[in-house]
Amino acid sequence: MNSNRIFERKQTVNLLIWQSVLRIAGLMNLGAISAGRRVLDTYLLCLQQGADCVQEAQVGDPPKQWVNSYIDTLSECAEKSWQDFRNNWQILLLTQDEALIWVAKIERALADR
């Protein structure tokens, strides 16, 4: 193999590495930004539900009704948090798949003779 071919192959591999780093970093940043946004959305949902719960409750209501309202509010917030967790997990799995695809591309470029 001549030196020009070796240089071209290394240059191709380096470009593939840079592309993979940028793609994976972009997916990780997307995951981090969306996780932050989702945390704030869940926090605002919990605040809104709590405010609605307090607004609907009366001072003379029995404690059982206060507890039921509070549990309803918490269950909605927990469901939203669970959905956010699943979405973040899917982004993480997508990032892993993308990394494996790029590693395979790089290995093929290195093995190309």
Contacts in CASP RR format, 6 or more apart in sequence:
PFRMAT RR
TARGET T0000
AUTHOR 0000-0000-0000
METHOD contacts of the structure
MODEL  1
MNSNRIFERKQTVNLLIWQSVLRIAGLMNLGAISAGRRVLDTYLLCLQQG
ADCVQEAQVGDPPKQWVNSYIDTLSECAEKSWQDFRNNWQILLLTQDEAL
IWVAKIERALADR
1 113 0 8 1.000
9 109 0 8 1.000
9 110 0 8 1.000
9 112 0 8 1.000
12 109 0 8 1.000
13 106 0 8 1.000
13 109 0 8 1.000
13 110 0 8 1.000
16 102 0 8 1.000
16 105 0 8 1.000
16 106 0 8 1.000
16 109 0 8 1.000
17 106 0 8 1.000
19 102 0 8 1.000
20 98 0 8 1.000
20 99 0 8 1.000
20 102 0 8 1.000
20 103 0 8 1.000
20 105 0 8 1.000
20 106 0 8 1.000
23 98 0 8 1.000
23 102 0 8 1.000
24 95 0 8 1.000
24 98 0 8 1.000
24 99 0 8 1.000
24 102 0 8 1.000
27 91 0 8 1.000
27 94 0 8 1.000
27 95 0 8 1.000
27 98 0 8 1.000
28 95 0 8 1.000
30 91 0 8 1.000
31 88 0 8 1.000
31 91 0 8 1.000
31 92 0 8 1.000
31 95 0 8 1.000
34 87 0 8 1.000
34 88 0 8 1.000
34 91 0 8 1.000
35 84 0 8 1.000
35 88 0 8 1.000
38 84 0 8 1.000
38 87 0 8 1.000
38 88 0 8 1.000
39 84 0 8 1.000
41 80 0 8 1.000
41 84 0 8 1.000
42 77 0 8 1.000
42 80 0 8 1.000
42 81 0 8 1.000
42 84 0 8 1.000
45 76 0 8 1.000
45 77 0 8 1.000
45 80 0 8 1.000
46 73 0 8 1.000
46 77 0 8 1.000
49 73 0 8 1.000
49 76 0 8 1.000
49 77 0 8 1.000
50 73 0 8 1.000
52 73 0 8 1.000
53 69 0 8 1.000
53 70 0 8 1.000
53 72 0 8 1.000
53 73 0 8 1.000
56 69 0 8 1.000
57 65 0 8 1.000
57 66 0 8 1.000
57 69 0 8 1.000
END
